[in-house]
Amino acid sequence: RFLNYDYYIIFQNVLTMTATHSNYADPNNLKFEEIKILGLPQEIGSVSVSQNNVVQDYVPNITYDPAAKVGVIKGLPLELGKSYTVQWTLTMSITERFDCHPSDDATKEKCEQLGCSWQEAENSDIPSCYYPSSNPYFVEKVDYSSTGIMATLNLDRSKVRANEAYLDPISTLRLEVKYHLNNMLQFKIYDYQNQRYEVPVPLNLPSSPSSSSEDRLYDVTLQAKPFGIQIRRRSTGTVIWNSALPTFTFGDMFIQISTRLASQYIYGFGESEHPTFRHNMSWNTWGMFTRDQPPTYKRNSYGFQPFYMALEEDSNAHGVLLLNSNAMDVTFQPTPALTYRTIGGILDFYMVLGPTPELVVQEYTQLIGRPVMPPYWSLGFQLCRYGYANDSEVAQVVEEMKEAQIPQDVQFVDIDYMERNLDFTLSPRFAGLPALINKIKAEGMRFIIILDPAISANETNYPAFDRGVASNIFVQWSDTKEILYSKVLPRDEYLNLCVVDAHPLICLVFFLFLQNYVSYCAFPDFFRNATTEWYKREILEVYENPDPSKSLKFDGLWTDMNEPAAFMNGAMGGCRNDLLNYPPYMPKLAYRSTGLIYKTPCMEGLHYLPDGTPARHYDVHSLYGWSQARPSLEALRGATKERGIIISRSTYPSSGRWVGHWLGDNKATWDQLHKSIIGMMEFSLFGISYTGADICGFFNDSQYELCARWMELGSFYPFSRNHNEKGTRRQDPASWDDNFKNISRNVLNIRYTLLPYLYTLLHDAHAQGSTVIRPVLHEFVGDRTTWDIDEQFLWGPALLISPVLKLGDRSVNAYFPNARWYDYHTNTYTGYRGQFQNLSAPLEHIHLHVRGGYILPWQNPANTTAYSRKNPMGLTVALDDNQSAEGHLYWDDGVRIDAYEDGVYLLTSFTAKQNVLEIAVTHQNYTDPNNLMFTEIRVLGLPSRATQVTVSQNGATIPSNHNVNYATNQVLQITNLQLQLGQSYTLQWS
């Protein structure tokens, strides 16, 4: 008495269950209720069950895991001992569609010519043309070693889809996987038989992989056919990269690869204006190619940042860099999956394993280089506008700010100061600028000037151009090796030269002359060593002009227009290589129909890398701002002999080693406040700490309430500058009424009070790669609510900033993660934790909260940092639930080049536990000349009254004439202390 079954599958979608011997009835009425099918390539669409060729009336439950390729049919009452036929149909889930025709003009005919499937989708964002089968590459040979994997990828020509010549896949490729570190690996795919362009940006890689098989955080496996790479986090088994998808192809001018993602929570990629910090995974494509494009939704903008951070469902995090500089786009889809498409170079990926978001950024900046350390004065408030008429107007603004007693450290000038917008020159209208700079510097301020990269070629006597020609430093035509000229300077600038009361015909003739003959510009090739030397000389001559009346003693440089930007498409006389300027696949960039030359020079422009290797502008275009960054900082420091700061518009991974970045020519609109927070948090991921947006907006007239709220928010930008466009109203704080001046003064005084904490955070970024503008999720990644918080942000781990971002709002709905939070303004414990809370926010108020467990150093404010650095200092000790807190202070002279690297600094740690505060000097190689002291300490959240505080050094109590006050809001205030900066102390209260 027994039962015997034969199971077999027919035609991949039929399971026949035949009871070949049935002479036993089990008393438990057993049934087959679940069938699991492994290796299923597509989703199950429908299921039917037949018995004796009669379809049964069953409605099973169907699930499908596309990553594991597992289908499950549940709810089946198939009685043991009976024969059945189970049949299913397969269907392509919409979320599993990968776009086979990413260009704009997809049709059914074109799709089918590519050998792809067509099914029109209701949503135009969902691809109607999609891949029906696997990619055509397979692994032929694999070599495994303790340090990585080497494999050869071959092409199965029978599976190749129809393509144009430059899109046709290369038949043999090389894959290299290197286990560089336990938390970082590289995987690289390239044509090993033919040399191709590779990004010339140096990374900080070990000379040989230094990971160990026991300690690596990841495992890598290859799928042989079709080819795919799978990377798994070893501790959890989570697959964080899986490229075994149908999209992979590698052609000369079209390279594409997709990967499944571990979750829907993806952050990064830039530079574009994103409406949320977390990417919308519902079929969104973003282009990357540097361009003079003000922040606008879905338009590629100034920088090129092919890096993302991903959260996994269990709160672990990892980051991925594609080191490629060719024009590209990336598509997110709800699978969740990501597709890269680039039109040149190779695929060179780097992955860091975290596992926390903050560790991801630290590991990423270890790879690309740590953020630059800005000078202390650059943390002060800064003013600029495009359109100052003369140096007298600049002087008037500075005086009005002083009269209003509104802090200001830095004054800028835009291109107005130049003679006819020529770099390294001084306009007669600004003849008094050198004296003005000297005057305001003597009063404790600093000055920054703008430089554009393009050099005019139409002047009869312009030494900068003549010396550039002599040194052969300009971008050339690739065929003739002659200088490639474009137009950069806007015509309306020249129209100002036409006398207002001149005869119209004279002005017309003048304008036509300008159209045809003026503003030819050449572009310095900053990759060349000769260009760096030329650039240093020109900048030094501005600083130390032989004529002292023309010597501008600037402290920083603002490098604009370095995408590079042009005021025409291409070059004078037209471009010469349609294949490069209008490539077979045009990534999804703004103005796609115009090709790659929209507002930039021709792609056949010739550059020379430092080793003399020629490079096409087609390949290095998006590296232009990067190539200018280091020479700019070296030139600045060579001239000023101080640390200085460079503010660059265009960036690429590792730009942050030399420059800060402002978020570009924004608009005076309310949505830009929120988007500035998103932009700063993204650049925190990209390793650029010194960032900020134009406060109150660049384009359009700013309105009173908008500008007031923006001053409040902008006071917490690392780069805090108010700047706007020519022709718009004044919007600097001194230009508004007394109430506005009070708002600005008060919030900037808070900023200046907290500058020691901010400076310490910037040091931490420079030394360890941590973030300054910190997304809330970085500190509370275990709280999934924080994964979507992007209207609030943190300064480091300890200060939560919750601004008002909408017109007319007099409250803010702030989220408080699970910690102790103290109101910065009152020092009171709020009691809010793990919840949203609606907070009253009158026009003059921005909500700031200090996190329990942290100690913030501060200093009494002044109208410039030159004076605030002389003021008494203090500590705010915010106790956590365990009555503990910690913090530290980095301090140097604020201007020395490489102070940290040379060890010329002071580092002090603060540790509070129960009733003891330890102030310990951990690095002592700088003595401040101002005899600074901590004169006040506030202890927040002290549950019981303290009436006595003792101060000791080296274990012995020392005399101290301090005062002690314990308030009803559980704040212990110790005043009139004299604790010298640079010495260690112990304070104990009882």
Buried (B, 14 or more C-beta within 10 A) or exposed (E): EEBEBEEEEEEEBBBBBEBEEBEEEEEEEEEBEEBEBEEBEBBBBEBBBBBEEEEBEBEBEBEBEBBEBBBBBEEBEBBBBBBBBBBBEBEBBBBBBBBBBBBEEBEEEBBEEBBBBBBEBEEEEBBBBBBEEBBBBBBEEEEEEEBBBBBBBBBBEEBBBEBEEBBBBBBBBBBBBBBBBBBBBBBBBBBEEEEBBBBBBEBEBEEEBEBEEEEBBBEBEBBEBBBBBBBBBEEBEBBBBBBBBBBBBBBBBBBBBBBBBBBBBBBBBBBBBBEEBBBEBEBBBBBBBBBBBBBBEBBBBBBBBBBBBBBBEEBBBBBBBBBBBBBBBBBBBBBBBBBBBBBBBBBBBBBBBBBBBBBBBBBBBBBBBBBBBBBBBBBBBBBBBBBBEBBEBBBEBBEBBBEBEBBBBBBBBBBBBBBBBBBBBBBEBBEBBBEBBBEBBEEBBBBBBBBBBBBBBBBEEBBBBEBBBEBBBBBBBBEEEEBBBBBBBEEEBBEEEBEEEEEEEEBEEBBEEBEEEBBBBBBBBBBBBBBBBBBBBBBBBBBEBEEEEBBBBBBBBBBBBBBBBBBBBBBBEEBBBEEBBBBBBBBBBBBBEBBBBBBBBBBBBBBBBEEEEEBBBBBBBBBBBBBBBBBBBBBBBBBBEBBBBBBBBBBBBBBBBBBBBBBBBBBBBBBBBBBBBBBBBBBBBBBBBBBBBBBBBBBBBBBEBBBBBBBBBBBBBBBBBBBBBBEBEBBBBBBBEEEBBBBBBBBBBBBBBBBBBBBBBBBBBBBEBBBBBBBBBBBBBEBEBBBBBBBBBBBBBBBBBBBBBEEEBEEBEBBBBEBBBBBBEEBBBBEBBEEEBEBEBEBBBBBBBBBBBBBBBBBBBBBBBBBBBBBBBBBBBBBBEEBBBBBBBBBBBBBBBEBBEEEEBBBBBBBBEEBEBBBBBEEEEBEBEEEBBBBBBBBBBBEEEBEEBEBBEEEEEEEBEBEBEBBEBBBBBBEEBBBEBBBBBBBBBE
